[in-house]
Amino acid sequence: MNAAAQSVEPGFTLRRPLAAGQPVVYWRLGSIAERRYDVADQPMRGEMDPFFFLTKHKNFIPHEYPCRTQFAAERRGKRPQVGSEVSGGRIWLPFASPRIDLSGFWFRPTVLGTWAETTIDAASAGEALVRLRTCGGAILFANGEEAGWMAPYGRNLESAEDFKIILKTGRNEIRIWFDDLAERDARYYFQLDFLSGPTAAVALPIEVEGAVADAMEAALDDMRFEHPAYDGGEVALITGVSLPRDAAVAVEIEGDFMSIEAPVRFDFALPAGQKRLPIADAEQLPADFRHFKVTLTVGAHAASRVFGVEICHARRQGAAPKTLAARIDEALNEVADRAEADTVRALARLAIGQAGAETDAMISGSLPAIEDCHDCADFILVPLLWCRKAYGERLEADLRARVDKAILGYRYWMDEPGNDVQWYFSENHALLFHTAAYIAGALLPEARFVRSGRPGREHSAVGAARVRAWLDHFEAWEMAEFNSAPYFPIDLKGLCALYALAPDRDIAERAGKAVIRLLEIVARSAHHGILTGAQGRSYEHTLRAARSLELSGVCRMVWGKGNYGMRFHALPQLALCLRDHGMSVPAELAAIASITDDIAWEWTFAQGQDRFARLYHHKTRHHAMGSAAGYRWNQWGYQETVIHARLGRNPYAQIWINHPGEVLQSGYGRPSYWGGSGTLPRVHQYRDLAVVSFTCSDEQPDFTHAWFPAAVFEAVRVDGHRAFAQSGDAFAMLKTDVLLTPVKTGPTAGNELRAASRRATWIVRLGDRTADLQTLDAWAAAFADLSVRSGSQGELIVEDPEYGTVRFFADARVVAEGRMLDPANWTVRGDATRMKRQE
């Protein structure tokens, strides 16, 4: 037992019953021991994979890097190597998760190892059977004796093994060493299930009375933000459980895994009995979706949980300027003054004449990631090349020389030697790698690039050929990561650089057309400055960041509706294309992006190679909804959000439905609690009506749910199997065939509706206020009886008050109102139909 546990009083125990079949979820964890894992530089074979996230086995991504190959050869099937002394530190509290989950993102290959320990109090001596699950390796010890080990080391792919342990009467010390190789996103966790054995309980020694620890856990379990998002005012957490003793509170605020900003920390006291934790005014906190790690400490006992919320400085930003030129200036100044301090911000500063030491420091601070070929360094490199090419004379001479050295030493593609884990396979990364190689070689035509061994001219020519091949693929199939809010800006980053900087006219012209095409897709999927619709890859921090997401800033600059956050990939590059390089956005897109008249737009299109995603979108000025038609249903998902809706003008009035990939909230899973679906549902949509039917894997969580921020809506009713909402002149109904339960405690209290079953069918119905249906009650009465029945050909049939009989066939065809929509015929270019709004 570790020193901290040995020092506690005999009665200081966190005690929980442990029934057969339950996971053991209370542990004391040591720190994560991290060691960089480098292999010899070597090239890889492979190409861009437009299907990489269409997983064939569960949600396992098959591409393997040399570091994994070597690591597996050294360790797979062999007893794990214990890399540190037994240590114990923080208490792990489960908050409904069966796993002890330390997953995260590491930008270089890194070996991780951690000790975990707990105590099982057995009523009698006997043998217990336990099941250990992990992706990496693990060793199990009981009372100091090794009970067994496992070493699958499958990257982010769970394995399970059963072990027998001998329990004595009374307390039994259980320890686990678990380790793995982290490459980018790493699912680093274990789960220990108590399958059978003597009557037992967890009895974890702690540093405070058990009743106090219970109250601390209960307070965190119930805790949530006062509001689902903040655009001003005081940010505060509330809980329904007060503590019996005074506590110290530490709140660390940080961005998602890509954020380079240092965490912001607040420390304050929480008096006994107080249930509100005020933190700071929203304007004092960094914008974007932020994670708040809250730690309560009483005496020497600490308990923590992570909460997420969006902060947008919309009140400071106000309404967008009226003219495009003024909005371009506003966008460049916003990025230059308030963005994260990276090369994108440096480019904006150089473009408005803010060269100097502060700008140089942003570039200098970004160089180590490029010099060391961190994953996602290509995101940094492309705007750095723009800085160097367009404004290089404004950089300090020594910095400019270091920039050139970094450019020459970078690894531009997998066929060049290296030992990194840069992600070469997705189309957004591939575009940036090829763009960077093309522009860098032209920038330094006589210099030799270290990894390719080519002089700049040849290096550029190889990059140009690959850029042209990428554009061929894009022009045929567009986005594999279809309609994805976080990946539009990445593609725009590369394409804008090509438009502005490409030495070859054909590439510049094709890139410019691609930029306009992406803006058209955004316009058709946006609803008053906020993207709405099915997305091929999504994250909690992009779905819930309604106003601060970069696409909202793009909509603000181009069409005058939206807001800015702090993270940017493409906004200043697009601004410079418009300001300095003659790009022009078609004027007609403004009316499509933000509808002002009484019409509806129906848009059918396809994305991805071979049109694997067929997408439907319908919107009026009052509401919008988009979905993926017949998309991979009943298969394990990755990060796809397949139905998404918005109501009214409030940017936070949004709804989406998914099956969580993990129960841990604010986790790193792909899929996660909100981002993607563990099992993908069968989805059909016709205009304002959608059916979402789940048959979820038994290995995954046993509920489906909807993001439904009740406080944002002007009126809400939840009644058994139905939930109704109004925002502005728009109405919505969600109806399920199992009981619909509002979540009332924890991080998503007031924002989440659950259907507690792996089999559930949801109906989504939107509508506008009409002369006959003026109130939510009247509209609800008109649609409350909607139901789904099965037809003889496997179709799902809905009798709709406006559309009549709507038939959704298993092959994704829809028949309604004398029309047949067949997704098999939907094209990449798409068809947009201007329709009269239902009266």
N, C-alpha and C positions, 0 to 999 in steps of 0.2 A: 504494500500500500504506500502511496506517495506521502511526502512529508506533510502536505496541506491536509490530507485526509486524516493522518495520524494525530494531528494536533487538535482535532475537534473534540467537543465534549461527548460523552457516551450517548446522551439523548438527542444529539443533533443529527437527525437522520431524515432523509427524504425517502419516504416509504410509499410504495405503490404495489397493489396486488398484481400478480403475474399468472394469468390463466393459460392453460394449455392452448397452443396455437397462436398466442400473442407474441408480438415482437418485444424485445427488451429495449426500451427507448430512453432510459435515463442513464447518462454516462458522465464521467469526468474525462476531459480530453486534454492531452498535451498539445504543445504547439506543433505546427506542421514543420518538419525538418525538410528543407529544400536544398537540392544540389543540382547544379546545371549538368546536363547530360549531352556532351558533344561527341559526335562520331567524326570520322575522317571525311573531309570534303569529297563529295561525289555527285555526279549528275543523276537525275531520275529520268524515267521514261513515262510518257503520258501526255495527254492533251486536255484542253478544257472539256469538262463533263457536264453537259446541260441537263443531265438526269440525276445528278449526284444525290439530291435529297429525296428522290422517288425510291425510297428504301425497299429493298427486296426482303430483308430479314429484320423484322421488328423495325427499329429506327437506327440500325447500324449503318454507318458510312464506311464503305469498303476500302477507300484509298489508304495505302500504307506508306509511311515515310521510312527512309533508311534507319533513322533512330529507333523506330518501333521494331523494325526487323532485327537490328542488333540487340536491342533490349530483350526481345522475346527469345532470341537464341541464348542469351546469357541466363535468363531467369524463368521462362515459361516452363511449367512442370517441375520446378525445383523449389526447395524450401526458400521462402523470402528471406532477404538479408536484413536483419534488424539494424537500423542505421543510427539509433540514438539510445540513450539510457531511458529506462522507464521513468516517465514523468506524467504528472497530472496537473491540470490548470483549471480551465473554465468548465462549468457545468453545462452539459448539453440538455436542453429541454425540447421535447418533441413537437408540441403544438400540432398534434394530429399526424405528423409524419412518422412512418415506421422506420425511416432510415436515419443514420447519423451521417449527415451530408455536408461535406466541405468542398463541394464542387466550385469551380471557378475557371478563370482564363489565364493561361500562362503564355507569354509571347515567344519564348524559347523552350526547347525541350528541357524539362525539369523533373528530376526524380523527387517524389513526395513520400513522406513517411510520417505516421502519427501513432502514438499510443492512446488507447482508450481503456478505461477500467470502470467496473461497477461491482456491486455486491448483491448477491442473491441470498436471501434468507430462506432456508429450507426447513419445513416443519419436521421432516424426518430425513434420514440418510437414504440414498438411492441413486440410481442411474437416471440421467436426463438425456433426452435427445434434442439437439438443437440444429438449426439450419442456418448456415452462414452464407450471405450473398454479398458479392462485390464484383467490380470490374477488374480490379488489379489483383494484388496478392494479399494474403492475410494469414496470421498465425493465432491460434486460439489457445489460451492458457486457463486452467481452472485450479485454484489453490496452489499456484506455482508450478503445476505439472502441465506439460504441453499436451493438449488434447488432439492436435492435428493442424494441418495447414492446407492452403489451396493457393494455386498460382496460375490462374488462367491468363491473366494479363491481356485480355481482349479489349482493345481501345473502346471505351464507353459501352461495352456490351456485357451485361450482367451474367454471371454464372453463380450457381448455388451448389453447396455440398452439405451433407449431414454429418454430424459428429456426436459421439457419446462422451458425456462428462460425468464424473462421479461427484455427487454433492454430499456433504456431511450435514448433520443436523446443525442448524444455526447458520452463521454467516459464511459465505463462500466468495472468495475473491475471483473475479472473472476479468481477464485482460485480453485485449486484442491489439496486435500490431498490424496495421494495414498500410499498403504502399502502392504506388503505381508510377508510370511515366506520364506526365502531363504534356500534351501537345496541343496548344491552343485551348479550345474548350475541353475541359476534363471533367467527367463524371466521377468524382472522387468521394466514395461513400462506402459504408457497409451496413448490413442489416442482419441482426441476429434474432431468429425466431425460436421461442421456447416451445417445442412441439409437444413434449410430454415429459413427465417426471413427477417428483414429489410436490406436494402443495408448497407453493413458494411465493415470495414477494421480492421486489427490488427494495433494498435498504441501503441507499447510497449515503455514506457519511458526508456531512456538510458542515459549514462553519456557523450555523445559526439554528435556532429552534425550528423544528419541523413545521410548526404552525405559521411561522413568519415566512419560511421558504414557500409554503403552500400559497400564502397570500400574494407573494411576489410573482409566482407563476400564474396565478389566477388573474392578477392585474394585467400582466402582459398578454395573457390569452384573450382577454376581453378588449384590449387596447386598440384604438383606431384613431385616425385623423378626424377632426370635427367636420371637415369638408372633403369631398372626393378629389378636389383640385383647388389650387389657389392662384388667383390673378391679382392678389392684394390682400391686405389685412393681416392679422396675426395668425401664424401657423401654430397650431396646438394639437396635442394628442389628448384623448380622453379615455377613461376607463370606468367601468361600473364597480370596480373593486378597489377599495381603499386599503392602505397598508396599516398594520397595527403599530408600526414604529417609523420614525423618520428615516428617510432613505436619501442617499446621494444619487443623482441622476447624471449620466453622461450621454450626450447625443452626438454621434458622428455622422455627418452628412456627406455623401459622396455620390458620384454619377454612376453610370453603367460601366461595364468592364472596359470600354474604350476611352473613358474620361481620363484626361491627364491632369485635371485640377486636383490640388491637394484637398483632402477632406476638411470640412469646416466642423469645429467642435464647440459644443456648449456644455457647461457644467453648472448645475444648480442643485438646490436642496428641494426635496419633496416632503413636506410635513406629513406626519401621520394623519390619515383621514382625508387628505386632498386627492381629488380624482382627475384633476386637469393639469397637464404639463405644458405650459406656454413656452414656446421656443424662441421665436423672433418674428418680426414683420417680414412678409414675403419679399419685400424689396431689399432686405438685408441678406437674403439667401440666394444662392446661385440658381438660375433658371434651368429648365429641363426637368425630365423625370428624375427624381433623386431618391436614393435609399437612405433612410434614417435608422442607424443602429442605436437602439435605446438600451442602456445598461442601468439596471437598478442595483444598488449596493447597500446592504445593511450589515454593519460590522465588517467581517471579512468575506461575506457571501455575496456573490454577484450573479445576476440573471439577465440575459440579453434576448432581444428579438429584433428583427429587421422589418421595417415598414416602408412602403413606397408611396410617393405622391408626386404629382406634377406641380411645378411652380412656373408661372409665366408672368413676366413683367408687363402685362397688357395695359395696365393703367398708365404706366409711364409712357408706353409707346403710343397710345391713343389711336386715332383713326389714321389710315395711310394717306400720304399726300395725294393730290388729285392727278398729277401728271406722271407719266412714266419716267421722265428724266429726274423728277424730284424723288420718286420712289427708288430709282437706281442709286442716287446719292445717299438716300437714307439707308439703304441696305449696306452699301460699302462702309458708311460711318458706323452703323450698328456692329458689323463684324469687326471693324478696326478697333472700336472702343471697348467691346463687351464680350467678344467670343473667347473661347479657350485659347490659350497662348500657343498656337501651333503655326504651321506654315500657311494654312489657309488665312488665318488672321494676319500674318506677316504680309501676304500678297495684298490683302485689302488695304493695309497701312501703306505699303509702297505705292499702290495705285492712287492714293489720295495725297501723296506727298509727305507721308509720315515716316521717312527713313530715319535711321539713327540707332543709338545704342539699344533702345527698348525693342525695336524691331529686330535688330541683329540678335539680341538675346533669345527671342522666340525661335529664330532659325537655329541658333546654336543649340538650344535646348532640345530641338527635334532631331538633330543629327545622330545622336547615339543609336536610336532605333534603326535608322537607315544603315549606319556603319556596321551594325551587328545583325542586320537582316531580320529584325523582329517581324513576326506576323503582323500584317496590316501596315508595314512600313511603306508599301506602295501607295496607301492613302496619303501619306505625308510627302512622298517623293514627287508626285505629279505637280502639286502646287509649288513645291520648291523649285522644280525645273522652270516653271513659269516665272517665279521670282528671279531666278538666275538669268534667264534669257531676256526678259523684258526690262529688268531693273538691276541687273548685275553690277553696274557701275555705282549704284547707290549703297552697296554693301561694303563694309570695311574689308580691306585687302586681304588680311589673314583669314577672315571668315570666308571670303570668296574662294580662296585657295583650298580651305578645308571642305567647302561645299563641292568643289570640283573633284577632290580626292574621294569623297563619299560617293559621288555619281559614278566614278570610274570603278570603285570597288564593290558596287552593289550587285546582287544576283537578280537578273532580270527575267529568268525563266528556269524551269525545272531541269532543262537539259544542260545548264551550266553547273559546275561543281559548287556544292555548298552543304551545310549540315543544319539548315534551318527548318522550320515548320511553317513557312509562308504557305497560304492556301492558294494553290495555283488553279484549282479545278472549277471554281464557280466563274460565271461569265463576267461578273463585275470586277473581280480581281484580275482575270485574264486581260480584260480591256486595259486596266491600269498598267500592268506589267508591259504590255506591248506598246502602249502609248509612251511610257517612260523610256523604253529602249529606243524607240524611233526618235523622240525629241532629244534625248541625251546624246545619242550618237551624232545627230546633226549639230548639236551645240558644241561638241568637242570632236570635230571630224578627224583630226590627226592624232589624237591621244589613243592609247591602247586601253581597252576595257579589261580589267584584271581577270574576271571569271570566264568571259567568253573568249578572251585572247584576241579579239578582233579589234582593228582600228575603228575609230568612231564611224567612218563612212560605211563600213561593212556592217557594223553593229546596227546602225540606223536602217540600213536596207533590209536586214533581217526583221527588225521591228516593223518596218513599213509593210512587208509581206504579211506578217501576222496580223497587223491592224486591218489590212484589206480583207483577210480571211474572216476576221471577227465581224467586220461590217457586212460581209456576205451573209454570215449566219444571222446577224441581227435583222438585216433587211428581209430575210426569209421567214424568221420565226420570232423575232423580237425577244422579250424578256423571259428567260427560263424561270427566274424568281419572280413570277408573274405579278404585275401590278403592285409590287411590294414597296411600301412607303420608305423603309430604310435603305432600299437599294436603287430607287430612282436617283437620289443625289450622287451615289457612287458612279453610276453610268454617266450622269451629267458631268461629273468631274472630269472623266476621261474625254468625253466627246467635246466638251467646251475647249479643253486644251488642244485637241486636234483641230478644231475649227479655227482657233486663234493662232496656233503656232506651227501647224503642219507645213513642212517645206513643199509638199506636193499638193497641187490644187485639187486633184480628184479626191484625195482623202479629206481635205478641208471641206469641200462641198458636201460630200457624203455625210461627214460628221455633223455639219450644220443641219442637214435634213433630218438626221437622227435626233438631234436636240429638239427640233420642232415637233417631231413625232412623239417624243416622250412628253412634251408639254401638252400636246393634244390629248394623250391618254390621261394625264393628270387632270386636265380640264373636264374631261368627260366623267372622270371618277370623283371629282371634287364636289363638295357641297358647301358653298359660301366660304371657301378658303380652307376646308378640311377634307382630306382624302377619305373616301368612303368606298368600301367594296371588298371583294375577296382578295386575299394577298397570298402569294406563294411562300413568303417567309415573313414572319412577324415575331415580335418580342413584346413582353409586357411593357417595357419602357417605350416602345413605339406605338402600341395600341392605346395606352392610357395617356400618352402625351399629345392630347388633341391640339393644343395651341402652340406648343413650343417645338414641335417637330419641324425639321428643316423644310419639308414640303409646304407647311403653312407659311413659312417665310418666303418661299418661291411664289406662292399664290399672292401674297401681299405685294411683292415687288412687281409681278407681272400684271396682276389683275386688281390689286387694291383691296383684297380681303385676306386677312390672316395675321399672324404674329410671328415674332422672332424668339428663339431660345438662345442657347449659348454654343451649341455644337453645329458646325457647318462643314460641309464637304464641297459644295458646288455653288453656293449663292454668289460669292464674289466673282467666280469665274464666269457665271452666266451674266452677271451685271457688266463685266468687262466686254463680253461678246456683244452685248446690246449697246454699250456706251462707245466702245473703241473699234469694233470690228464689223460693224454693219449688219449684225443680225437683226431680224425683224420677226416678231411673233404675229401670226395672223390675227387681225382685229376681231374676227368672228368668234374666237375662242373665249373672249371675255363673257359673252352672253351665255355660253355653254357652261363655263366654270361656275357662274353664279346666276341662276335663272331668276328673272324678275317678272315674267308674264305668266299667264294662266295656261301653260302648256306642260307637257311631260316629255322627257327624252327616254327612249328605250335604246339601249346599246348592247349589241351582241358581238363578241369578238373572241379570238383565240390567241393564246400565247404559248411559247415553248416549242421546242422542236417536235415536229409531227402534230402540232396543235394539241399537246397533251392536256392543256387546261383550256376549257371552254367556259367563257365568262359572260355573265348577264348583269346588266345594270339598268336601274330605272330610277328616275328622280323627277321631282317637281320643285318649285321654289320653296316648298315647305318641308320636304323630306326626301330621303334617298335610301336605296338599298341595293347592294350588289352581292353576287354569289358565284360559286363555281358549280357548274351544271354536271351532275353525275360524276364527280371527281373522286376516283380511287376509294369509293365508299367501302367501309368495313375493313380497310387496310390500316396498318399502323401508320400514324402520321409523323411528320417531322415538325415544321413550323408553320403549316398552312392554316390561315384563318379563312374559312370557306363561306361565311355569311357575316355581313356587317351592315348596320343601318344607322341613320341619323335623323333627328327630328328638329324642326324649327331652326332658329338662328343661333341658339346657344351652342357653342362648339363642344361643350361637355355632354350634351344630350345625345349620347350614342349607345348603341346596343350591339353586342355580338354574342354568339353562342359557341361553346366548345366543350370538348371532353378533356379535362386536365391531364397532362402527361405526368404530373407529379402532384402530391398533396402539399408539399412544402411551398409556401408562398414566398415571392421574391427570390426564387431559386434560379439555378443556372441550367435547368433541364431544357432539352430541345426534343420534344415540346416541354413547355413549363406549365405552370398553373393556368396562365391566361394565353400564352403565346403558342398557337398551334393546337392540335388535337391529338390525344393519345391514340384513339381510334377515330378515323375520319367518318363523318356521317354521310348518309345519302341526302343530298340537297337538291331541291327543285325550287325555281322561282318563276312566277308569272306576274309581271307588273308589281303590285304592292302586296302580293301573297307569296309566302314561301313555306315549304315543308322541310323540316330537318329531322331525319330519323337516325337514331343511334342504335347500333348493336355492338357494344364495346367488349374488348378482350377481358377475360377473367383475370388476367395478370395486372390489369390497370385499375385506377380508382373507380369506385362504385357509384359515381354520380356524374351527371352532366350539369352545366350551369350557364347562366347568362350574366354578362355585365349589364347592370340595370341600376344606374345611379339615381335613386328615388328623389334625393334632395335637389337634384338639378331640374327635374320636371316640375311643371306648374301644378299638375294634378296627377295623382297616382291612386290606383286601386289594385289590391292583390286579394284574390278571392279563390281559394282552393287550387284549382287547376289553371287559373287565368290571372294575368297581370295586365293592367291597362295604364297607359301614360299619355300625357299631353305636354307638348312643348310648342309654344306659339300656336300656329294654326294647324299643327300636325298631331295625329293620334297614332298610337301603336297598341297592339295586343300581342301578348305571348300566351300560348295555351299549350298545355302538355297533357299526355295521357296518364301521367303519374302526378302525385301531389306536388305542387310548386311551393317551395318553402323559402321565404326571405331569410337571408343570413342576418342575424341580429347582434352577433358578437364577433370580435376579432377584426383584423385589418380591413376586411371588405364589408363590414357591417353597414347595411343600408345601400349597398351597391351591388349585391349579388343575389340572384335567385337560383335555387338548386332544385333539380329533379333527381331524387335519390334512387337511382336505378341505372344499371348498365344498358338497359333497353328502354328507350324513351323516344317519343315522337313529339316534336315541337311544331306548332303552327305560329308563323309570324305574319301579322297583318298590319299594314300601315294605311293611313288615310289622311285626307285633308278635311278641314272644316268646310262644310257646304251649307247651303240655305236650309236644307232639311235636317242636318246634323250639326248643330251649333255647339253642343257641349260634349264633354267626355262621356257622361252618362248616356246621352242619346246615341252617340257613336258606338259605345260599348254594347248597348242593347241590340244594335243592328248586326253586330258581328260576333256576339258572345257564343252563339250556337255553332260556329264553324267546327267541323270535325273532318277526320280523314278516314276513308274506308278503302279497302283493297279491292281491286278489280280482278277479273279473270285472267288478265295477261300480266299480272304482277304490277299493274299501275296503282298509283295512289290517287284517289279521287276526292275532290273537295267541291261542295256546292257553295258557291260564293254569292252573296247578295248582289254584287255588281257584275261579276264576270260570268255568272251561271256555272255550269259544270266545267270544272278544270280537271284535266287528266294529266298526271305526271307519270310517264312510262319509264320502265326500268332502263331503257336505252337512252334516257334523258330527254326524249321528245316531250313537248308540251302541246296539248290541244285545248283551246279555249276561244270563246267568242268567234267561232268560225275560222280561227287561225291555227296553223301548226308551226311551232318553232322546233327546228331540229338542229341541235348543237353539232351534229356531224357535218353540217354545211356551213358552220360559222367560220369566217376567214380571219386571218391575222390582221388584215386591214380593218375589218369590222364593218358593221352596218348600223348607222344611227338613224332612228326613226323618230320624227317629231310627231307627237300624238296629242290629241285633245285630252285635257285633264278630265277625269271622271267627275260628273256633277252629282 
